[in-house]
Each structure stands twice: as C-alpha cells, then as structure tokens.
Amino acid sequence: MSLKDRLNTSNKITKEAENKKEEQTPKYYESSEIANVDTLGIIDTLLIDDDLNSIHVSGAKNIYLERNGKKIKSNTFFRDNVQLENLIRKNALNVGIEPDETNPFISFNYKEGINVAASLPPLSTPANIFIKCYKDKHATIQTLAENLCISKEMSLILEILATIKNNIIIAGERNTLKTTTLSSLAKLLPSNSQGILIDFQEELKINSRNFSNFNFSKIQNTKTKIINSLINSNSDMLFINDPDKETIADICEKISEGLEGVIITICAKNPKEAMNKIALAILKQNPNLDYKTAEKFAHKAFNLMIFCNRQESGKRKISSISQITLDENENCKIEDIFFLNHLQEHESTGLVPEFFEATKVNNLPINSNIFDKTYKHTYCKNQNNITIEQFSQKNTNQDILKKFKKELPTKNIPEEETIRKVQEKFEEMKKNAKAEETKEITFFEEDLTEQPIEINQTENEQSNI
C-alpha cells in the first residue's frame, strides 16, 4: 500500500472515530434564542408576578419561589411526578432534543428575561426545574426611587452620571441591585449617543436602536480579540455586566490610554473588596507589577463606585455612592458622597465630587447644596403610600394579622387577591385605631410575601390552580 493510500485510510478511521464519539456525547440543548415552547403548565400562573426572582421545582409537590430576596413555598403544585416529567419531556422535544438516560438535561430561554433549566431522572431524583427571572429589563431610575432604593437626590445624580463620561463601578453581592442599576443607567443614554452592552451572564438586553448587545456567556475562544475590537469601536458608553478578570485588566489598560464612559459590575461584599478584585485582575495580567502598583492603577482607572446592598428585611438598596481617588501621597481612597445610615435613610457626607465641575460646564440641573452634611434627603412614596419613616419601623401588630387570617374565607382565591384584601382590611383597622386613639398599626406588604397566608384547600382544588 502506497503512502498516499495509508494516509487516506488513516484519515478515514480518524473521522469515523470522531463521528462515533460525537454520537455518544449527550447533546444538551442550550441557546440564547427564545425557544419554541408554548407553556410551562401551572408555572405560567406564577410568572405573572413582576417581583419574582426565581422558581425552583423539586418534585411535583415542592415549588419554591424567591421574591425580593425571600424564599417561600408556593401553594401551587403538580398533580404528581409523572405530570412534571411529561412537561419536561414535551419541552425537550419542542427544542429538538429526545430525552433519555444520556440526555436528561435541557436549558432554554422561555421568554425574554426568563431562563429555564430542567433535569430528569437519573440525573436528578425527582425531576427538577430551575427558572431564573431577569426582571431588570423593566427597571428604571424612576422605579428605583419609587421602591425607596434611592432618594430623589440620588436618582438625580444617577441621571446626570448617564450623560457625562465617568468610569464607574457598580459593586455588591449576588442579587442586590448591580444588574438592575446597570440596566437603569444604560436606559438613560441619550438617543443621539451610541452604547455597547457586553454581558457575561446572559441577563441583559437593551432594546434600543442606539445600543449594540453582545452576549459572552457562552463564548470562550477569540473572546479577547472581540472585546478589544468593541473597546476600540469609539462608542460613547460601554456597559459591561460581570466581566471576567482578563476583560477587567484589558479595560483598565484602555482607560489608562484615555478610554472614558465605562460602567462595569463587580460582585463584592464591600467597596474595598471590589477594588481589590480589580487590582488582582491587573496583577494577573501583569505579573511583573507589585500589588501596591496594581492597586494604584485600579484607583486611577475608575472615578466612582455605586455600592448595592440587601437589608435584613430583604429590601435591596443602593447603600453608597463613593468617589475613587489617590491623595497627594498616592494613597488609595474610597470616599463616600452619599451613604445609608442606621435608620435606613440616605445622608450626604459633605464631599463635593469632582464630577460636579462637569455638571456646571454642561449646565445640568443640580445644586451643590445636596452634598451638604445638613441636607435632608427626600423620598418618593411607594405603591401603598408608605413613607420612609413608616417603612423603617418594625412594630407590625402580628396578633391582629393572625386574627384576620382566621377570618379569611376558605374558598380558593389567588394569592394576589388575598394580599389586596388584607391591605384593605388593614387600612380600615388603621382608621378605627386612630379614631379610638389606640396603638397605630403599620402594615408591610413584604411581611405578607415572607409569610404567605395559608388557605385551606383540598388537594384536587390546588392541583387545578
């Protein structure tokens, strides 16, 4: 056999082996496009809630909801595990996968902002469904203010920061307000400006003509080359959600060369840790540097930090807006401009930030008195007209709440309707208490979502919800 024939035979064997290996490899379905799935059964009734963060189905009878950072068990459930598994198998077929023991898992985008992952036995026993709801696409600076996440003065500052070029870090732990704040700032970009959104978590998409969306959640190869091209594209603003270390280092290098208008999110427990992560990313990319030099490099790259936090009650807030600088002795500093005090109210520190000069040059509507220590921040009222002072109180009358629960009708009514009826009853109780000069009753909607009202239902009634 000639050398040419031996090579052809060898190549044929190699290709056959690769094809066989490919056939044996489970083809899990993953796509960033909206899947051709019509329904998720009874789960669709739960997805109506705009405050929902996630849903975890662990078997037919266990459906857990996460709302505003709090987890509760739903009164809704599947008839049995067979019904749950049939739903998963049906959806798998809809996205082009025939589920079996080698293909027990699917992941797809059900609707915009709703990602679904489901698994079947033997991978998980019983079957599981994980649903992540990215509701940040609905968020704006105005909704942040209405939900008491920020004061009116801070909302004005954030609106201004979206119109002047600053390099900003939005930091905080998981499920605080990082992505929501990034999305809100991006929506304020003027229509005559060009913005680029680079998302590493498949959480965001800005539906605007002046925005280009790039999803890097599943991209590995050539990522650096693509991102460098985007950075050099001369866009007006660059929004980056949860970048990796390599991208952080590249961004800092481009900022040192004159890049402006970069806003990134960093997962961190406090502002200092956020800056430490950036310094370590620079250090990894430039091992010849020492840590102090990398830290200074990080502080020179960014001007401001917006730090987000979640309170013990589950309420998410922007807890501080800080200025990042180096002092005369080249010491790294993170100085608060606004902060959240122990009464859960925002205060000014007296520091007038450097970007205030840019607001004067551009004739933007802001007065320096909002930075004074003595300035009193103001707030919007939330949907139930509860002021910030009422919101911070903890004197909910649990005895009256329990008494009212017993008076609820036992018929099957939706949870939202139940909460509305409880609100109306409490308003009536407040008026009566005031007239009789008794103790004031304060009602919080969040307390009801934490402790859902139990309604007696038969199993057949509940399975038909």
N, C-alpha and C positions, 0 to 999 in steps of 0.2 A: 504493500500500500504506500502510495506516494505521501510526501509531507503535507501536500495540499488536502488530500483525502482525509488524513489523520486529523488535521486541524478542523475540517468541516464536521467530522464525526464527533470530535470533542466538543465543538460549539453546540451541536445538536443535543448532546447529552446534557450539557450545562443548562440549555434553555428549557429542556423537559423537566429537569430537577427544579428550576426556578418556578415554572408554571405549577408543578405539583405542590411546592411549598406555599405558593400563593393561594392555591385552592384550599389548603389545610388551615390557613390563617383566618381566624374569625374576622368578618368584615363588619365591624361595628359602624353604625350609621352616625356620622357627625357632619353637620353642615351649618354654615352661618346664615343660610337662606331660610325663609319661612316654609315649614314642612306642609305637605298636603294632608293635614289631619283635621277632620271636621269637628270632633268633640273629645273631651276628656271625661264624659259622663257626668256624675254628680259633682266632680271637682269644678266644673264650669260655674256652678252656683256660688262657689267660694271665691272665684277670681274676680267677681264684681267689685269686691272691696278694694278701693284705691290705696288703703293703708297697709295692705298685706305685703309682707316681705318675702315669705317663703311658705311652702306646704311640704310636709313630709308624711307620706302614706306608708305605714309599716304594717302590712296586712290589712284585711278588709275592715276591721273594727277600730283601727287606730289611725286617725288623721289628726296631725298636729299642725297648728297654724302659728306663724310668727308675725305679730303685728306690733309695729313701733318698738321692736326690740324685746317684746314679751311673748312667751310661748304659752299657748293654751290648747286643750284638747277639744276638737270640734264635736258637736252632737250629730254631725253628718257621717254616715259610713256606708260602705258597700254591703250588698246582701251577704256575700261570702267570698272566700279567696278565689273561687273559680271565676266569679264575675270580674274580680280585679285582674286576674291573669289573662282572661279573654280580652279585656280592654287593652292591655299592654300588647298582646299578640296582634290584635287588629291594627293598632297604630304602627307596629313594626312592619306589617305588610303594606300599610299605606305609604311608608317611606322607602319601600323596596327591599326590606330585609325579611327573610323567613326565619323566625326564631326557633332555636333548638338548643341542645346542651352546649354546642360550640358557639352559639350566637345568643347568649342570654341577656344582652345589654343593648339599649338604644339611647341616643341623645339627640334631641332636635329642638328647634325653635317653634313653639306652638303658635304664638302670635308675637308681634313686635313687643319686646320687653319681657317676654315670658319664655324661659328656657326649661325644658323637661328632660330628665334623665330617669330611666326605668330599668329595673332588673328583674329577672325571673329565676326560679329555682333551676339548677342547683347553685347558681351564683349567690342568690340570697334566699333565705327561707324565713318567713314567707316573702312573697313578691313585694318590691318597694318602688315607690315613685318619689322623686325629688323634684320640686318645682321652685325655681328662683324667679321672683318678680322684680324686674328692674323698673321701678316706677319713677326713677329720676327724670325720665323724659318729660314728665308733667310738671317738674319743679321750675320755679322762677324765684327771683329775689323777692318778689311780692308775696309769694306763698310762704317763703321762709319767715318773712316779717309777720304775716298773719298767724302763723303757727308758733309765734313767740320764740323762734330760734335765734333771732337777732332783734336789736332795737331798730327804730326808724332811722336813727342816725347812722348805724352800721350799714343798713341797707343802702343809704345814700352813698356811703364810702365805697361799697362794693360796686354800685352802678358806675361810679367815677373810675374805679380801677379797671373796668372793662373798656374804657375809652382812652386811657393813657397807657403807654407801654412800660410795664414793670415786669420783672421776673419774680413770680410768686410761687410759693409752696403751699399747698393745701394738705395739712397733715392731720392724723388722727388714727384711732384704732378701727378695726373692721366694723362696718355697719354703724358709722357715726353720721357724718354728713359730707364726707370728702367728695364722692362722686356727684352727689346732689349739688353741692356748691360749684364744682367744676362745670356741670351742665348748665347751671343758672347763669354763671358768668359768660359762658360761651354764647348763650342766647341773647346777651346784651351787645354782642359785636355789631357795630353799625353795618347797614346793608351795603354800603359802598366800600367795605373792607373785606379782605379775603382771609378766611381762617382755615386751619387744618386741625382735625381731631385724630389723634393717634391713640387707639385703645388697645391695651394689652389684656383686658379681661372680658371682652365681648359684652360690655354693659351699656354702652352709649352709642347713639347715632343722632347727629344733629340734622334734622330735615330742613335745610335752608340752602338756597341757591348759592350763597357765598361761602359755603362750607364744603370741604372735601373730607370724607370719612375713611379712615384706614384701620382695619381690624387686624391686630398682630397676635391674637390669642392662639392661633394655630400655625403661625409662620415661624420657622426656625432658620432655614437656610436663606442666605442673602438678606437677612433682616437688617444687618448693619448698613449694607450698601443702600437699601431702600430708604431707611431712616435718614441717612446722611443726605440723600437726594432731596427728601422732604424738608429737612432743615435749611438746605441751600436754595429753596424754591422762592425765597423773598416774599413769603406770606406775611400778612400784618400781625397775626397772632397764632401761636402754636399751643394747643391744648393736649396734654399727654396724661392719660389715665393709667396709674400704677406701672410706670416704666421699670424695666429691669436695670441691673447695675451698669451694664455696658452702655445702655442708652443714656442713663444719668450722667455718666462720665463724658460721653460724646457731647451732650447738651452743655455741660459746664465748660468744655473746651471751646465750643462755638460761642458761648456767651462771653468768654474772655477775648474773643476776636470781634466782639461788637454786636452779637445777636441780642435782640430785645423782644419783649412780648411773649415770654414763655410762662405757661402756668402748668404745673405738674402736681400730681397727688402722690403722697408718700404715706405708707402705713407705719405709724409710730405711736408709742404710749405718751410721749410728751415732745415739746418742740426741740429740746436738746438731742433726743434720740433721732429725730428726723434729720437734723444737721449732721449727726454722727454717721448716719447711713449714707448720706451724700459724700461725706469725706472718705468713707471706706470704699465707696464705688470709685472715686477718683484714685485712691491709693491702689486699688486692684488693677486699674488700667495703667497706672504709672508707678510701678514698684520701686523705682529709684527715689521717689519722694519719701519724706518722713511724715508722720501723722499730722504734726502741727502745721506743716506747709499745706497739706491737703485740706485741713480744716479751714485755714485762711482762704484757700482757693474757693471752697464751698461758700463761705460768707461773702466773698466778693461777687460770686455769681448771682446770688438772689437778693432781692430788696425787701421782700415782705413774706410773712408767714401767717396763714389763716389756720388756726387750730380748732378742730371739731371734737366734741366730747359727748358722751351719753351719760345722763344723770342716773341716779339710783332708781328714780321713778320710771326709767326707760325713755324719757324725753331726750331728743337729740338737739344739741345747741352748738353754735359757734362760741367757744369759750374765750377766745382771744384773737386779736389781730395785732401782730408784732412787727417791728422793724428789725431787719438783719443788717448789722454794720460791723466795722472794725474801728476801734477807738484810736486815739493818737499813738498809743503804744502797740498797735497791731494786735490788740486783744479782741477775741471774738465776742460779740454781744448780740443778745436777742432781747429787745426792749419792747414791752407791751405798750400799745397805743390805747387799746380797749381791753378790758378783762371782765370775767364773770365773778361777782363777789359771792359771799356765803348766803346771801338772800336770793341768789339766782337772778340778780339784776346786773346789767352791764354798767361799767363805770369807765370814765376816762382817766388816764394817768397823768395828764398834763404835758405829755410829749407831743410836740407838733411834728408830724412825719415829714421826711424830705420830699415826698411826692406832692405835698401841699403847694410848693412853688409852681409845679406844673399845672395845678388847677387854677392858679391865679393867671398864669400866662394864657391858658385856654379859656379864661372867663367862665369857669364851671361854677354851678350854684352851690357853694359851700362856704361856711363861715368858720373861722378859726376858733370860735368860742366853744364848739362841740368837743374840742380837745382839752378844755379846762377841767381841772380836778373837781370843781364845784358844779359842773354841768350835770343836770339830771336827764338821763336818757328816757325817751318816751317809747310807748309800745302800741301796736295795734291791738284790737280786741279779737279774740278767736271766735269761732262759729257760734259758740254758746254765750258770747258776750261776757266771758270771764276775764277779769283784769289780771295783770301780772302779780298783783298782791294776793288775789284770791288763789291764783294758780300755785303759788309757793306754799300755801297753808296745808296742814296735814290733819285738820280736825273734822274729817268726814264722819258723820254720825252713822256708824255701822249698825247700830240697833234698829234705827228707823229703816235703813236699807234692807235688813233681814226681814223685818216685819212686812215691808212692801212686797218682797219676793214671795212670801206665803200667800199674799192676796192676788198674785198673778193668776190669770186663767190657765187651766191645764191644757187647753187646746193647742194644737201645733201652729205656731206663728213664727215668721222669720226672726232671726236674731236682731237685725237692724230695726224692725218694727218694735221689738221688745225694748230695746235701748231707748227708742224715741218715746215710748210710753212712760218709761222710768224717768226720763228727763222732764216730761210734762208734770208727772206726779211730784217730783222734787221741787219744781217751780211753784206748784200750788202749796207745798209744805213750807217753802220759804216765806211766802206771803202770810200764811197763817201764823208762822213763828214770829214774824216781825210784828204782826198785829197784837199778839199776846205777849210781846216783849220777852220771848223765850230765847234760848240759845240759837244762834244763827247756824243754819245747815248749809254746808258747802258741798257741791256736787261736782265730781270729776268724771268725764266720760272715760278716761283712761282706766279708772278703777273698775269700771264695768267690763272693759275688754280684758283686764287682768283676771277677773273672777266672773266668768260668764254665768249668767243666771240659768239655773237648771230647771228645765221644764219637763214634767213627766210625760213621756210618750211611750207608746208601745213600739216594739221592735219593727213591726210592719210599717207603722207610720213613718218612723225615722228612715227606713231604707228607701222610702219613696220621695224623700226630700229632693 
